[in-house]
Structure formats: C-alpha cells, structure tokens
Amino acid sequence: MQISPSILSADFANLQAELEAIADADWAHVDVMDNHFVPNLTLGLPVVEALLRVSPVPIDCHLMIEDPDRWAPPYAEAGAGSVTFHIEAVADPVRTARAIRAAGARAAFAVKPGTPFSPYVDLLPEVDMVLVMTVEPGFGGQSFMADQMPKVREVREAVRRHGGEIWVQVDGGVSASTIEQCAEAGADVFVAGSAVYGAPSAAEAIDHLRELAARHTH
C-alpha cells in the first residue's frame, strides 16, 4: 500500500521544503497540466527536473496534457520514477509506454471518470500501473467520486487475470474517509493532496492513510 502525496496541494513557493515534509511517503505525485487537455496550468519539465534534484522520494509524474506521445518520454529521461499519460490524449499508447520504460521509468495510463477501462485491457502487458481518476482531472481539492469504485474493481480483476506486478492507482479526493473503500476495491497506490498537505503534520497524515489502507491488503 503506497501513498503518493500530490504537490498540487503544496506551497509552490516552497516546494523543496514541501517535498522534505513527505520524506516518509512512497512517491511524490506531480501533476503536469497544460491548460489544453485540462482547464488548468501547473508546471512542466523544467520544474520537474528541479524537483528531481531535491526530492527525497521518487517522483510520479501524472501528465494531463495533449500530445503525451511527444512529451512523456522526456519526463522519464529526466529521472521520474513513474510517468502516467492519459489514454484519452495518447495517439500510440504502446509506443509511448515502451519509450517511457526504455528510459528507465515505470509506465502507466490514466482513465478519466467518464472513460471505460475495458477497451484498454490489452494494454496491460505494456504498463506497470493503471490510474483510475476519482475526480475530473484539472483541480485539486475536489470531492471523491465513489461511483468509480466498480472501475477500480474491474482493473484489479483484469490485473489478476493478466498476472504480473501491475499497480492500481487512485487519484482524487482520497482522504482518511475514502481511502478504505479504494483499498477494498483493489487500489494499492493512493494519491492524496489536501489530505496530506492540509493536515497539521504531513508525516502523520501519511502514516494514518497507510494504516487505513493496509486494513484491506489484497
């Protein structure tokens, strides 16, 4: 059960300190948004390169951008530990996933709440993780969409059938009150933004989330 705090909820003026505050997390989740694929603009490759120089934990890049075929591999080449592209934006998911892996990162694809998973089950051999969005991508602090849990179950079942070590990640509205239903549905990587960075102690919030999720280890 892995916790990946989202720096979308961190203080952008003090990102090095905010990364150090989550040193006991498994990952730092970095949302890259281009104001085209989603209606928000966050940060891009130069900032990620700077974060990689100071982060005490591996960086998990979630690319909410157009043309990930072109832009995803450079994030892996820069040293990100995991790179996720959106299935709705990618033109050649197999080639892009292979390029990410060839550059030394874990490859993943994400599905928005309105996107079914079943058409993409054949991509499982090419990826290391599937991200099920539990909010509409674009902004932090949104309400958790419990109606995505059947999709998480569907992904977990497909992974079981496929075999191999493929993680199931959830992102959006994950908190102490929602993480257990995500874990129960089959998720094992949890992106939490405001639940970590809005807490009095980020480290204690991470520990608490991990304990709650561990009650439902599959």
N, C-alpha and C positions, 0 to 999 in steps of 0.2 A: 504494500500500500504506500504509494508515493504522493507527497504533497509538493505542488509546484505553484508557489505564490506568484500572482500576477503583478508585475510592477506597474501596470496600468493604474493601480490604486496607490502607488507610492508617490513620494515627493520628488518630482522630476528635477528639482534644483539640487537634490542631494542623493543622486542615485547610487553613488558608491556606498554611502552610509546605509542606505535602504537595502542594498544587497547584503551588506555585512550583518544587518539585523535578521536576515533569513538564512544565516550560515548553516543552520541545522535542518534546512529543507532539503529535498532531493534534487530540485531544479529551481531555476528562476524562469518564470514564464514571461516571455517578451512578445507583446502584441505589436506587430508591424501592420499599420493601416495606411492606405494610400489616398483616401478620400475619393476613390473611384469604385472599388469593389464594395466598400462600406462607407457610410457618410461620416467619416471621422479621419483625422490625420494625426498620426502619433510620431513615430520615429522610423529611421531607416538604417541602412547598412553601416554608415559611419558611426552612429551612436552604438549599434550592436558591437562593432569592433572595439569601441572604447569600453563597453560593459564587460566584454570578454577578457580584457586586460586586468580587471579588478574583481570580477565576481568570484566568491568563494565556492560557488556551486555551478554545475554545468548549466548552460543556457538552452532553453527550449523555445525556439522561435516559431510563433504562430503567424503565418503570413496571410493576412486578409487583404490581398492585393490582386490586381489584374496582372496577367502575364507571369504567373509563377514559374512557367517553363523557363523563362529567361532569368528570373531573379532569385529563385530558390537555391540553385547550386552555389552561388557566391556566399550565401549565409553559412552553408556547410563548409565551404573552403575557408571562411574566416575563423572557423573553430566552434561554431554552435554544435552542441551535442545532439540536438534533435531539431529537425526542420519539418514543419507541417504546412502543406498547401491545401487550398480549398478545392474540392472536387468540382465545384460549380465554376471555377475560374480556369482550371488547367486544361490545356489542349491535348497533351500527351502524357497522361499520368505515369505510364510505365517508364518512359524515357526519363522523366523528371525525377521519379523516385530512385531510379538507378543512378542518376547523376548525383543525387544527394548522398546516397550510400557510398558511391565511388569516392566522394570527397571526405568520407570518414564519419558522417553523421548518421543517426537513425532517421529514417524517412517515415512520414505519416501523412494521411489525408484527413481532412475535416469535412463534416457534413452539417449544413445549417439545419435549423429545426424543421423547415419545410421540405428538406431533401431526403428521400428514402435512401436507406443503405443498400437494399437488396440488389440494385443494378450494378453495384461495385464490388460485390463479394469476390469476384475473380481477381481483384487487385491484391488480395491478402498476401499472396506469396512475395509481392514486391515491397511490402511495407513492414514496419516494426511497431506501428501504433495506428489506431483509428480514434479520431477525436469526434465525439458527439456533442454538438453545441447545445447547451441547455438554456441559452438565451439567443436572441437575434444578435449576430455579431455587430460590433460597432462601438459600443459604450460599456464601461464598467458600471457596477452597482445596480444592475437590472435584477428583476425578480426571476427566480428559478422556475423553469418550466417542467413541472413533474410529468407532463404528458410525453416527455422524451424518454422516459424510463423503459417503455417497451422496445424502443430502438436500441438502447444500451443492452438490453437482454438479447436482442436479435444479433447484435455484433458479437457479444460474448459467446453465444451459441455457435455462430459461424467460425469464430476463432477456435473453439473447442473441436469442431469438426475438422478444421484445417490442420490443427496441431501447430506446434512451434510456439515461440515466445513472442506473442503479439500483445501489446498493452492496449487497454481500452481507457481512453481519457475522457473526462467530462469537464466542461468549461462554461461557467455562467451561473451566478447565484449560488455557488457552492459555499455552504456555511455549516456551523455546528448543527443547525436544524435540518439540513438537507443531505449532508454527506452520507448518512447511513443508508438512505434509500438508494443513493447512487452506488454505494458499495454492494448493497444487496442485489441490485440489478446486474452487477458484474463489472463495474468500473474498478480500476486499480490505480489510476493516476488522476489526481484531483487538482484542478486549477482553482485557487481561491485568491481573490483580490482583496476586497474590503474586509472580508472575514479575518484576514491576517493583518493587513496594514491599518485597518480601523480599530484593531484591538489594542489595549494598553501595552501588552507585550506580544510582539510578533512571534517570538520563540515559543512562548506558552501557547499561543493560538495554534501554531503548527503542531506541537505535541498533542494538544487536545483533539485536533482534527484527525491526526494519525491514529490515536487511540480509538476514536469513534469508528473510523473506517475499518480498523483491524478486527472489530467485533464480527465482521461479515466476510472474513477472508475465504476465498473460494478454493 
